[in-house]
Amino acid sequence: MTFMCWFLAGVLVTRLYERLTRGMMVVIRGYHLHHSLYGVVLVLLAVLLREWVNPAIPAGLAAGVIVQHTFSERRFVFIDRVRA
């Protein structure tokens, strides 16, 4: 139950984030870092902090972020090379 609640929270937060940052990109050295990469960071936090935090919380958020980003981009992507 906890995982699903946090999953839905991740989806909703990502939808809001996408609406607020429409057209903005994080680009580092010619690579576009998609916000689904935040989901990967949350998964790592779930693993590293499992002694102190219920892993379902960051893992659920991460899954929600990644799934929503995949639907909105229509592809599964974390990092893209920016074409000049």
PDB file of N, CA, C and O in Angstrom:
ATOM      1  N   MET A   1       0.816  -1.198   0.000  1.00  0.00           N
ATOM      2  CA  MET A   1       0.000   0.000   0.000  1.00  0.00           C
ATOM      3  C   MET A   1       0.859   1.261   0.000  1.00  0.00           C
ATOM      4  O   MET A   1       0.584   2.212  -0.731  1.00  0.00           O
ATOM      5  N   THR A   2       1.890   1.255   0.819  1.00  0.00           N
ATOM      6  CA  THR A   2       2.766   2.424   0.895  1.00  0.00           C
ATOM      7  C   THR A   2       3.412   2.718  -0.451  1.00  0.00           C
ATOM      8  O   THR A   2       3.456   3.868  -0.889  1.00  0.00           O
ATOM      9  N   PHE A   3       3.918   1.664  -1.110  1.00  0.00           N
ATOM     10  CA  PHE A   3       4.567   1.846  -2.404  1.00  0.00           C
ATOM     11  C   PHE A   3       3.614   2.498  -3.400  1.00  0.00           C
ATOM     12  O   PHE A   3       3.997   3.438  -4.096  1.00  0.00           O
ATOM     13  N   MET A   4       2.376   2.008  -3.476  1.00  0.00           N
ATOM     14  CA  MET A   4       1.405   2.547  -4.444  1.00  0.00           C
ATOM     15  C   MET A   4       1.064   4.000  -4.154  1.00  0.00           C
ATOM     16  O   MET A   4       0.914   4.793  -5.084  1.00  0.00           O
ATOM     17  N   CYS A   5       0.942   4.362  -2.896  1.00  0.00           N
ATOM     18  CA  CYS A   5       0.663   5.765  -2.542  1.00  0.00           C
ATOM     19  C   CYS A   5       1.803   6.657  -3.010  1.00  0.00           C
ATOM     20  O   CYS A   5       1.564   7.712  -3.597  1.00  0.00           O
ATOM     21  N   TRP A   6       3.032   6.244  -2.758  1.00  0.00           N
ATOM     22  CA  TRP A   6       4.183   7.038  -3.166  1.00  0.00           C
ATOM     23  C   TRP A   6       4.375   7.010  -4.681  1.00  0.00           C
ATOM     24  O   TRP A   6       4.854   7.982  -5.265  1.00  0.00           O
ATOM     25  N   PHE A   7       4.002   5.898  -5.320  1.00  0.00           N
ATOM     26  CA  PHE A   7       4.033   5.825  -6.778  1.00  0.00           C
ATOM     27  C   PHE A   7       3.104   6.887  -7.368  1.00  0.00           C
ATOM     28  O   PHE A   7       3.498   7.640  -8.259  1.00  0.00           O
ATOM     29  N   LEU A   8       1.864   6.943  -6.863  1.00  0.00           N
ATOM     30  CA  LEU A   8       0.907   7.950  -7.344  1.00  0.00           C
ATOM     31  C   LEU A   8       1.400   9.365  -7.047  1.00  0.00           C
ATOM     32  O   LEU A   8       1.211  10.270  -7.860  1.00  0.00           O
ATOM     33  N   ALA A   9       2.026   9.559  -5.896  1.00  0.00           N
ATOM     34  CA  ALA A   9       2.595  10.870  -5.575  1.00  0.00           C
ATOM     35  C   ALA A   9       3.692  11.225  -6.584  1.00  0.00           C
ATOM     36  O   ALA A   9       3.779  12.371  -7.025  1.00  0.00           O
ATOM     37  N   GLY A  10       4.528  10.249  -6.952  1.00  0.00           N
ATOM     38  CA  GLY A  10       5.579  10.483  -7.941  1.00  0.00           C
ATOM     39  C   GLY A  10       5.017  10.872  -9.294  1.00  0.00           C
ATOM     40  O   GLY A  10       5.553  11.757  -9.961  1.00  0.00           O
ATOM     41  N   VAL A  11       3.930  10.211  -9.707  1.00  0.00           N
ATOM     42  CA  VAL A  11       3.280  10.531 -10.980  1.00  0.00           C
ATOM     43  C   VAL A  11       2.732  11.961 -10.938  1.00  0.00           C
ATOM     44  O   VAL A  11       2.936  12.737 -11.872  1.00  0.00           O
ATOM     45  N   LEU A  12       2.039  12.303  -9.855  1.00  0.00           N
ATOM     46  CA  LEU A  12       1.441  13.637  -9.753  1.00  0.00           C
ATOM     47  C   LEU A  12       2.489  14.742  -9.674  1.00  0.00           C
ATOM     48  O   LEU A  12       2.348  15.780 -10.319  1.00  0.00           O
ATOM     49  N   VAL A  13       3.524  14.523  -8.895  1.00  0.00           N
ATOM     50  CA  VAL A  13       4.599  15.523  -8.782  1.00  0.00           C
ATOM     51  C   VAL A  13       5.294  15.705 -10.131  1.00  0.00           C
ATOM     52  O   VAL A  13       5.640  16.826 -10.504  1.00  0.00           O
ATOM     53  N   THR A  14       5.496  14.621 -10.854  1.00  0.00           N
ATOM     54  CA  THR A  14       6.149  14.703 -12.160  1.00  0.00           C
ATOM     55  C   THR A  14       5.278  15.446 -13.170  1.00  0.00           C
ATOM     56  O   THR A  14       5.786  16.238 -13.964  1.00  0.00           O
ATOM     57  N   ARG A  15       3.974  15.197 -13.143  1.00  0.00           N
ATOM     58  CA  ARG A  15       3.069  15.937 -14.045  1.00  0.00           C
ATOM     59  C   ARG A  15       3.138  17.433 -13.760  1.00  0.00           C
ATOM     60  O   ARG A  15       3.198  18.243 -14.685  1.00  0.00           O
ATOM     61  N   LEU A  16       3.129  17.797 -12.487  1.00  0.00           N
ATOM     62  CA  LEU A  16       3.227  19.205 -12.112  1.00  0.00           C
ATOM     63  C   LEU A  16       4.567  19.785 -12.550  1.00  0.00           C
ATOM     64  O   LEU A  16       4.618  20.883 -13.104  1.00  0.00           O
ATOM     65  N   TYR A  17       5.645  19.056 -12.307  1.00  0.00           N
ATOM     66  CA  TYR A  17       6.980  19.485 -12.707  1.00  0.00           C
ATOM     67  C   TYR A  17       7.053  19.713 -14.218  1.00  0.00           C
ATOM     68  O   TYR A  17       7.629  20.702 -14.672  1.00  0.00           O
ATOM     69  N   GLU A  18       6.471  18.802 -14.990  1.00  0.00           N
ATOM     70  CA  GLU A  18       6.496  18.931 -16.449  1.00  0.00           C
ATOM     71  C   GLU A  18       5.736  20.167 -16.910  1.00  0.00           C
ATOM     72  O   GLU A  18       6.151  20.831 -17.859  1.00  0.00           O
ATOM     73  N   ARG A  19       4.636  20.477 -16.251  1.00  0.00           N
ATOM     74  CA  ARG A  19       3.864  21.670 -16.633  1.00  0.00           C
ATOM     75  C   ARG A  19       4.580  22.958 -16.263  1.00  0.00           C
ATOM     76  O   ARG A  19       4.529  23.937 -17.008  1.00  0.00           O
ATOM     77  N   LEU A  20       5.243  22.961 -15.123  1.00  0.00           N
ATOM     78  CA  LEU A  20       5.930  24.171 -14.667  1.00  0.00           C
ATOM     79  C   LEU A  20       7.227  24.437 -15.426  1.00  0.00           C
ATOM     80  O   LEU A  20       7.645  25.588 -15.552  1.00  0.00           O
ATOM     81  N   THR A  21       7.860  23.391 -15.928  1.00  0.00           N
ATOM     82  CA  THR A  21       9.162  23.559 -16.587  1.00  0.00           C
ATOM     83  C   THR A  21       9.095  23.287 -18.083  1.00  0.00           C
ATOM     84  O   THR A  21      10.111  22.949 -18.691  1.00  0.00           O
ATOM     85  N   ARG A  22       7.940  23.426 -18.678  1.00  0.00           N
ATOM     86  CA  ARG A  22       7.776  23.139 -20.110  1.00  0.00           C
ATOM     87  C   ARG A  22       8.783  23.944 -20.931  1.00  0.00           C
ATOM     88  O   ARG A  22       8.878  25.164 -20.791  1.00  0.00           O
ATOM     89  N   GLY A  23       9.527  23.255 -21.781  1.00  0.00           N
ATOM     90  CA  GLY A  23      10.486  23.908 -22.666  1.00  0.00           C
ATOM     91  C   GLY A  23      11.857  24.145 -22.042  1.00  0.00           C
ATOM     92  O   GLY A  23      12.783  24.560 -22.739  1.00  0.00           O
ATOM     93  N   MET A  24      12.006  23.892 -20.752  1.00  0.00           N
ATOM     94  CA  MET A  24      13.301  24.082 -20.083  1.00  0.00           C
ATOM     95  C   MET A  24      14.040  22.748 -20.058  1.00  0.00           C
ATOM     96  O   MET A  24      13.421  21.693 -19.919  1.00  0.00           O
ATOM     97  N   MET A  25      15.365  22.796 -20.194  1.00  0.00           N
ATOM     98  CA  MET A  25      16.169  21.579 -20.180  1.00  0.00           C
ATOM     99  C   MET A  25      17.403  21.788 -19.319  1.00  0.00           C
ATOM    100  O   MET A  25      17.936  22.895 -19.236  1.00  0.00           O
ATOM    101  N   VAL A  26      17.851  20.722 -18.682  1.00  0.00           N
ATOM    102  CA  VAL A  26      19.133  20.724 -17.998  1.00  0.00           C
ATOM    103  C   VAL A  26      20.125  20.100 -18.967  1.00  0.00           C
ATOM    104  O   VAL A  26      20.010  18.924 -19.314  1.00  0.00           O
ATOM    105  N   VAL A  27      21.107  20.900 -19.406  1.00  0.00           N
ATOM    106  CA  VAL A  27      22.103  20.422 -20.364  1.00  0.00           C
ATOM    107  C   VAL A  27      23.484  20.590 -19.743  1.00  0.00           C
ATOM    108  O   VAL A  27      23.855  21.683 -19.314  1.00  0.00           O
ATOM    109  N   ILE A  28      24.235  19.501 -19.701  1.00  0.00           N
ATOM    110  CA  ILE A  28      25.605  19.529 -19.184  1.00  0.00           C
ATOM    111  C   ILE A  28      26.508  18.912 -20.225  1.00  0.00           C
ATOM    112  O   ILE A  28      26.370  17.741 -20.578  1.00  0.00           O
ATOM    113  N   ARG A  29      27.440  19.721 -20.717  1.00  0.00           N
ATOM    114  CA  ARG A  29      28.420  19.282 -21.719  1.00  0.00           C
ATOM    115  C   ARG A  29      27.784  18.594 -22.919  1.00  0.00           C
ATOM    116  O   ARG A  29      28.275  17.572 -23.397  1.00  0.00           O
ATOM    117  N   GLY A  30      26.698  19.163 -23.393  1.00  0.00           N
ATOM    118  CA  GLY A  30      26.056  18.652 -24.595  1.00  0.00           C
ATOM    119  C   GLY A  30      25.091  17.500 -24.377  1.00  0.00           C
ATOM    120  O   GLY A  30      24.600  16.915 -25.341  1.00  0.00           O
ATOM    121  N   TYR A  31      24.813  17.166 -23.119  1.00  0.00           N
ATOM    122  CA  TYR A  31      23.883  16.088 -22.821  1.00  0.00           C
ATOM    123  C   TYR A  31      22.688  16.621 -22.042  1.00  0.00           C
ATOM    124  O   TYR A  31      22.845  17.320 -21.042  1.00  0.00           O
ATOM    125  N   HIS A  32      21.498  16.281 -22.514  1.00  0.00           N
ATOM    126  CA  HIS A  32      20.253  16.672 -21.844  1.00  0.00           C
ATOM    127  C   HIS A  32      19.952  15.634 -20.774  1.00  0.00           C
ATOM    128  O   HIS A  32      19.782  14.452 -21.075  1.00  0.00           O
ATOM    129  N   LEU A  33      19.887  16.078 -19.527  1.00  0.00           N
ATOM    130  CA  LEU A  33      19.558  15.191 -18.413  1.00  0.00           C
ATOM    131  C   LEU A  33      18.056  15.258 -18.177  1.00  0.00           C
ATOM    132  O   LEU A  33      17.540  16.275 -17.712  1.00  0.00           O
ATOM    133  N   HIS A  34      17.363  14.188 -18.493  1.00  0.00           N
ATOM    134  CA  HIS A  34      15.914  14.140 -18.321  1.00  0.00           C
ATOM    135  C   HIS A  34      15.578  13.969 -16.843  1.00  0.00           C
ATOM    136  O   HIS A  34      16.380  13.438 -16.075  1.00  0.00           O
ATOM    137  N   HIS A  35      14.389  14.422 -16.451  1.00  0.00           N
ATOM    138  CA  HIS A  35      14.039  14.325 -15.037  1.00  0.00           C
ATOM    139  C   HIS A  35      13.738  12.898 -14.596  1.00  0.00           C
ATOM    140  O   HIS A  35      13.578  12.652 -13.401  1.00  0.00           O
ATOM    141  N   SER A  36      13.656  11.956 -15.523  1.00  0.00           N
ATOM    142  CA  SER A  36      13.534  10.560 -15.107  1.00  0.00           C
ATOM    143  C   SER A  36      14.822  10.094 -14.417  1.00  0.00           C
ATOM    144  O   SER A  36      14.825   9.106 -13.684  1.00  0.00           O
ATOM    145  N   LEU A  37      15.911  10.825 -14.667  1.00  0.00           N
ATOM    146  CA  LEU A  37      17.167  10.530 -13.987  1.00  0.00           C
ATOM    147  C   LEU A  37      17.023  10.758 -12.478  1.00  0.00           C
ATOM    148  O   LEU A  37      17.719  10.118 -11.690  1.00  0.00           O
ATOM    149  N   TYR A  38      16.129  11.661 -12.073  1.00  0.00           N
ATOM    150  CA  TYR A  38      15.846  11.857 -10.645  1.00  0.00           C
ATOM    151  C   TYR A  38      15.315  10.559 -10.046  1.00  0.00           C
ATOM    152  O   TYR A  38      15.595  10.238  -8.891  1.00  0.00           O
ATOM    153  N   GLY A  39      14.548   9.820 -10.839  1.00  0.00           N
ATOM    154  CA  GLY A  39      14.035   8.535 -10.381  1.00  0.00           C
ATOM    155  C   GLY A  39      15.150   7.557 -10.080  1.00  0.00           C
ATOM    156  O   GLY A  39      15.075   6.809  -9.105  1.00  0.00           O
ATOM    157  N   VAL A  40      16.186   7.553 -10.908  1.00  0.00           N
ATOM    158  CA  VAL A  40      17.338   6.679 -10.675  1.00  0.00           C
ATOM    159  C   VAL A  40      18.023   7.066  -9.373  1.00  0.00           C
ATOM    160  O   VAL A  40      18.424   6.200  -8.595  1.00  0.00           O
ATOM    161  N   VAL A  41      18.157   8.366  -9.138  1.00  0.00           N
ATOM    162  CA  VAL A  41      18.768   8.851  -7.894  1.00  0.00           C
ATOM    163  C   VAL A  41      17.929   8.397  -6.695  1.00  0.00           C
ATOM    164  O   VAL A  41      18.477   7.991  -5.670  1.00  0.00           O
ATOM    165  N   LEU A  42      16.607   8.467  -6.823  1.00  0.00           N
ATOM    166  CA  LEU A  42      15.737   8.026  -5.731  1.00  0.00           C
ATOM    167  C   LEU A  42      15.865   6.523  -5.466  1.00  0.00           C
ATOM    168  O   LEU A  42      15.807   6.093  -4.314  1.00  0.00           O
ATOM    169  N   VAL A  43      16.037   5.734  -6.506  1.00  0.00           N
ATOM    170  CA  VAL A  43      16.243   4.293  -6.322  1.00  0.00           C
ATOM    171  C   VAL A  43      17.544   4.048  -5.558  1.00  0.00           C
ATOM    172  O   VAL A  43      17.592   3.216  -4.653  1.00  0.00           O
ATOM    173  N   LEU A  44      18.593   4.776  -5.926  1.00  0.00           N
ATOM    174  CA  LEU A  44      19.864   4.643  -5.207  1.00  0.00           C
ATOM    175  C   LEU A  44      19.710   5.042  -3.745  1.00  0.00           C
ATOM    176  O   LEU A  44      20.268   4.394  -2.860  1.00  0.00           O
ATOM    177  N   LEU A  45      18.950   6.112  -3.489  1.00  0.00           N
ATOM    178  CA  LEU A  45      18.700   6.519  -2.108  1.00  0.00           C
ATOM    179  C   LEU A  45      17.924   5.449  -1.349  1.00  0.00           C
ATOM    180  O   LEU A  45      18.185   5.218  -0.168  1.00  0.00           O
ATOM    181  N   ALA A  46      16.984   4.801  -2.006  1.00  0.00           N
ATOM    182  CA  ALA A  46      16.210   3.733  -1.368  1.00  0.00           C
ATOM    183  C   ALA A  46      17.132   2.602  -0.921  1.00  0.00           C
ATOM    184  O   ALA A  46      16.950   2.028   0.153  1.00  0.00           O
ATOM    185  N   VAL A  47      18.109   2.293  -1.745  1.00  0.00           N
ATOM    186  CA  VAL A  47      19.047   1.218  -1.409  1.00  0.00           C
ATOM    187  C   VAL A  47      20.010   1.661  -0.303  1.00  0.00           C
ATOM    188  O   VAL A  47      20.238   0.933   0.664  1.00  0.00           O
ATOM    189  N   LEU A  48      20.568   2.856  -0.458  1.00  0.00           N
ATOM    190  CA  LEU A  48      21.572   3.330   0.501  1.00  0.00           C
ATOM    191  C   LEU A  48      20.994   3.663   1.874  1.00  0.00           C
ATOM    192  O   LEU A  48      21.669   3.476   2.887  1.00  0.00           O
ATOM    193  N   LEU A  49      19.764   4.150   1.923  1.00  0.00           N
ATOM    194  CA  LEU A  49      19.175   4.594   3.188  1.00  0.00           C
ATOM    195  C   LEU A  49      18.146   3.622   3.749  1.00  0.00           C
ATOM    196  O   LEU A  49      17.329   4.008   4.585  1.00  0.00           O
ATOM    197  N   ARG A  50      18.171   2.376   3.308  1.00  0.00           N
ATOM    198  CA  ARG A  50      17.131   1.419   3.709  1.00  0.00           C
ATOM    199  C   ARG A  50      17.098   1.155   5.211  1.00  0.00           C
ATOM    200  O   ARG A  50      16.082   0.691   5.730  1.00  0.00           O
ATOM    201  N   GLU A  51      18.184   1.440   5.914  1.00  0.00           N
ATOM    202  CA  GLU A  51      18.202   1.249   7.370  1.00  0.00           C
ATOM    203  C   GLU A  51      17.436   2.354   8.095  1.00  0.00           C
ATOM    204  O   GLU A  51      16.937   2.139   9.200  1.00  0.00           O
ATOM    205  N   TRP A  52      17.340   3.529   7.485  1.00  0.00           N
ATOM    206  CA  TRP A  52      16.744   4.693   8.148  1.00  0.00           C
ATOM    207  C   TRP A  52      15.409   5.123   7.555  1.00  0.00           C
ATOM    208  O   TRP A  52      14.604   5.769   8.227  1.00  0.00           O
ATOM    209  N   VAL A  53      15.174   4.765   6.295  1.00  0.00           N
ATOM    210  CA  VAL A  53      13.947   5.184   5.600  1.00  0.00           C
ATOM    211  C   VAL A  53      13.285   3.941   5.013  1.00  0.00           C
ATOM    212  O   VAL A  53      13.957   3.041   4.510  1.00  0.00           O
ATOM    213  N   ASN A  54      11.976   3.908   5.085  1.00  0.00           N
ATOM    214  CA  ASN A  54      11.239   2.813   4.451  1.00  0.00           C
ATOM    215  C   ASN A  54      11.529   2.852   2.948  1.00  0.00           C
ATOM    216  O   ASN A  54      11.172   3.831   2.291  1.00  0.00           O
ATOM    217  N   PRO A  55      12.164   1.821   2.383  1.00  0.00           N
ATOM    218  CA  PRO A  55      12.550   1.838   0.968  1.00  0.00           C
ATOM    219  C   PRO A  55      11.371   2.013   0.014  1.00  0.00           C
ATOM    220  O   PRO A  55      11.563   2.419  -1.133  1.00  0.00           O
ATOM    221  N   ALA A  56      10.161   1.714   0.468  1.00  0.00           N
ATOM    222  CA  ALA A  56       8.983   1.867  -0.397  1.00  0.00           C
ATOM    223  C   ALA A  56       8.732   3.330  -0.742  1.00  0.00           C
ATOM    224  O   ALA A  56       8.150   3.628  -1.785  1.00  0.00           O
ATOM    225  N   ILE A  57       9.163   4.236   0.116  1.00  0.00           N
ATOM    226  CA  ILE A  57       8.904   5.664  -0.134  1.00  0.00           C
ATOM    227  C   ILE A  57       9.723   6.166  -1.326  1.00  0.00           C
ATOM    228  O   ILE A  57       9.135   6.586  -2.322  1.00  0.00           O
ATOM    229  N   PRO A  58      11.070   6.139  -1.261  1.00  0.00           N
ATOM    230  CA  PRO A  58      11.813   6.622  -2.439  1.00  0.00           C
ATOM    231  C   PRO A  58      11.640   5.727  -3.661  1.00  0.00           C
ATOM    232  O   PRO A  58      11.664   6.223  -4.788  1.00  0.00           O
ATOM    233  N   ALA A  59      11.466   4.418  -3.465  1.00  0.00           N
ATOM    234  CA  ALA A  59      11.277   3.523  -4.614  1.00  0.00           C
ATOM    235  C   ALA A  59       9.945   3.796  -5.297  1.00  0.00           C
ATOM    236  O   ALA A  59       9.873   3.781  -6.525  1.00  0.00           O
ATOM    237  N   GLY A  60       8.900   4.045  -4.533  1.00  0.00           N
ATOM    238  CA  GLY A  60       7.598   4.377  -5.116  1.00  0.00           C
ATOM    239  C   GLY A  60       7.635   5.692  -5.862  1.00  0.00           C
ATOM    240  O   GLY A  60       7.120   5.798  -6.975  1.00  0.00           O
ATOM    241  N   LEU A  61       8.251   6.704  -5.244  1.00  0.00           N
ATOM    242  CA  LEU A  61       8.411   7.994  -5.927  1.00  0.00           C
ATOM    243  C   LEU A  61       9.199   7.815  -7.225  1.00  0.00           C
ATOM    244  O   LEU A  61       8.827   8.357  -8.266  1.00  0.00           O
ATOM    245  N   ALA A  62      10.280   7.057  -7.152  1.00  0.00           N
ATOM    246  CA  ALA A  62      11.123   6.838  -8.333  1.00  0.00           C
ATOM    247  C   ALA A  62      10.343   6.176  -9.455  1.00  0.00           C
ATOM    248  O   ALA A  62      10.426   6.599 -10.609  1.00  0.00           O
ATOM    249  N   ALA A  63       9.592   5.150  -9.125  1.00  0.00           N
ATOM    250  CA  ALA A  63       8.807   4.453 -10.151  1.00  0.00           C
ATOM    251  C   ALA A  63       7.777   5.390 -10.766  1.00  0.00           C
ATOM    252  O   ALA A  63       7.569   5.372 -11.979  1.00  0.00           O
ATOM    253  N   GLY A  64       7.131   6.209  -9.941  1.00  0.00           N
ATOM    254  CA  GLY A  64       6.154   7.169 -10.457  1.00  0.00           C
ATOM    255  C   GLY A  64       6.779   8.183 -11.390  1.00  0.00           C
ATOM    256  O   GLY A  64       6.217   8.498 -12.439  1.00  0.00           O
ATOM    257  N   VAL A  65       7.950   8.700 -11.010  1.00  0.00           N
ATOM    258  CA  VAL A  65       8.658   9.677 -11.842  1.00  0.00           C
ATOM    259  C   VAL A  65       9.036   9.051 -13.178  1.00  0.00           C
ATOM    260  O   VAL A  65       8.801   9.648 -14.228  1.00  0.00           O
ATOM    261  N   ILE A  66       9.612   7.866 -13.150  1.00  0.00           N
ATOM    262  CA  ILE A  66      10.085   7.216 -14.376  1.00  0.00           C
ATOM    263  C   ILE A  66       8.912   6.847 -15.285  1.00  0.00           C
ATOM    264  O   ILE A  66       8.986   7.052 -16.497  1.00  0.00           O
ATOM    265  N   VAL A  67       7.844   6.312 -14.723  1.00  0.00           N
ATOM    266  CA  VAL A  67       6.688   5.915 -15.534  1.00  0.00           C
ATOM    267  C   VAL A  67       6.032   7.135 -16.174  1.00  0.00           C
ATOM    268  O   VAL A  67       5.737   7.123 -17.369  1.00  0.00           O
ATOM    269  N   GLN A  68       5.800   8.189 -15.389  1.00  0.00           N
ATOM    270  CA  GLN A  68       5.168   9.394 -15.943  1.00  0.00           C
ATOM    271  C   GLN A  68       6.041  10.026 -17.025  1.00  0.00           C
ATOM    272  O   GLN A  68       5.531  10.457 -18.059  1.00  0.00           O
ATOM    273  N   HIS A  69       7.348  10.083 -16.795  1.00  0.00           N
ATOM    274  CA  HIS A  69       8.242  10.662 -17.797  1.00  0.00           C
ATOM    275  C   HIS A  69       8.236   9.823 -19.072  1.00  0.00           C
ATOM    276  O   HIS A  69       8.268  10.370 -20.174  1.00  0.00           O
ATOM    277  N   THR A  70       8.195   8.505 -18.930  1.00  0.00           N
ATOM    278  CA  THR A  70       8.153   7.621 -20.097  1.00  0.00           C
ATOM    279  C   THR A  70       6.883   7.854 -20.907  1.00  0.00           C
ATOM    280  O   THR A  70       6.932   7.881 -22.136  1.00  0.00           O
ATOM    281  N   PHE A  71       5.743   8.024 -20.231  1.00  0.00           N
ATOM    282  CA  PHE A  71       4.490   8.303 -20.940  1.00  0.00           C
ATOM    283  C   PHE A  71       4.534   9.661 -21.626  1.00  0.00           C
ATOM    284  O   PHE A  71       4.104   9.785 -22.773  1.00  0.00           O
ATOM    285  N   SER A  72       5.043  10.678 -20.946  1.00  0.00           N
ATOM    286  CA  SER A  72       5.024  12.023 -21.529  1.00  0.00           C
ATOM    287  C   SER A  72       6.020  12.160 -22.682  1.00  0.00           C
ATOM    288  O   SER A  72       5.752  12.879 -23.644  1.00  0.00           O
ATOM    289  N   GLU A  73       7.156  11.485 -22.596  1.00  0.00           N
ATOM    290  CA  GLU A  73       8.164  11.551 -23.666  1.00  0.00           C
ATOM    291  C   GLU A  73       7.890  10.536 -24.774  1.00  0.00           C
ATOM    292  O   GLU A  73       8.455  10.626 -25.864  1.00  0.00           O
ATOM    293  N   ARG A  74       7.027   9.579 -24.487  1.00  0.00           N
ATOM    294  CA  ARG A  74       6.721   8.463 -25.389  1.00  0.00           C
ATOM    295  C   ARG A  74       7.946   7.586 -25.671  1.00  0.00           C
ATOM    296  O   ARG A  74       8.039   6.934 -26.711  1.00  0.00           O
ATOM    297  N   ARG A  75       8.875   7.589 -24.720  1.00  0.00           N
ATOM    298  CA  ARG A  75      10.045   6.717 -24.806  1.00  0.00           C
ATOM    299  C   ARG A  75      10.724   6.663 -23.445  1.00  0.00           C
ATOM    300  O   ARG A  75      10.529   7.541 -22.604  1.00  0.00           O
ATOM    301  N   PHE A  76      11.515   5.633 -23.244  1.00  0.00           N
ATOM    302  CA  PHE A  76      12.220   5.381 -21.993  1.00  0.00           C
ATOM    303  C   PHE A  76      13.603   5.991 -22.119  1.00  0.00           C
ATOM    304  O   PHE A  76      14.474   5.404 -22.761  1.00  0.00           O
ATOM    305  N   VAL A  77      13.829   7.162 -21.521  1.00  0.00           N
ATOM    306  CA  VAL A  77      15.086   7.876 -21.710  1.00  0.00           C
ATOM    307  C   VAL A  77      15.514   8.569 -20.413  1.00  0.00           C
ATOM    308  O   VAL A  77      14.682   9.056 -19.647  1.00  0.00           O
ATOM    309  N   PHE A  78      16.832   8.600 -20.187  1.00  0.00           N
ATOM    310  CA  PHE A  78      17.390   9.286 -19.034  1.00  0.00           C
ATOM    311  C   PHE A  78      18.330  10.406 -19.456  1.00  0.00           C
ATOM    312  O   PHE A  78      18.297  11.503 -18.899  1.00  0.00           O
ATOM    313  N   ILE A  79      19.170  10.116 -20.449  1.00  0.00           N
ATOM    314  CA  ILE A  79      20.156  11.097 -20.926  1.00  0.00           C
ATOM    315  C   ILE A  79      20.136  11.078 -22.453  1.00  0.00           C
ATOM    316  O   ILE A  79      20.107  10.014 -23.070  1.00  0.00           O
ATOM    317  N   ASP A  80      20.151  12.264 -23.050  1.00  0.00           N
ATOM    318  CA  ASP A  80      20.150  12.426 -24.507  1.00  0.00           C
ATOM    319  C   ASP A  80      21.300  13.333 -24.916  1.00  0.00           C
ATOM    320  O   ASP A  80      21.650  14.263 -24.190  1.00  0.00           O
ATOM    321  N   ARG A  81      21.881  13.069 -26.065  1.00  0.00           N
ATOM    322  CA  ARG A  81      22.864  13.999 -26.601  1.00  0.00           C
ATOM    323  C   ARG A  81      22.105  15.117 -27.304  1.00  0.00           C
ATOM    324  O   ARG A  81      21.202  14.850 -28.096  1.00  0.00           O
ATOM    325  N   VAL A  82      22.464  16.364 -27.022  1.00  0.00           N
ATOM    326  CA  VAL A  82      21.805  17.505 -27.632  1.00  0.00           C
ATOM    327  C   VAL A  82      22.438  17.753 -28.999  1.00  0.00           C
ATOM    328  O   VAL A  82      23.657  17.870 -29.121  1.00  0.00           O
ATOM    329  N   ARG A  83      21.594  17.831 -30.017  1.00  0.00           N
ATOM    330  CA  ARG A  83      22.109  18.097 -31.372  1.00  0.00           C
ATOM    331  C   ARG A  83      22.316  19.584 -31.548  1.00  0.00           C
ATOM    332  O   ARG A  83      21.472  20.394 -31.164  1.00  0.00           O
ATOM    333  N   ALA A  84      23.429  19.929 -32.122  1.00  0.00           N
ATOM    334  CA  ALA A  84      23.767  21.352 -32.334  1.00  0.00           C
ATOM    335  C   ALA A  84      23.019  21.949 -33.508  1.00  0.00           C
ATOM    336  O   ALA A  84      23.192  23.129 -33.815  1.00  0.00           O
TER     337      ALA A  84
END
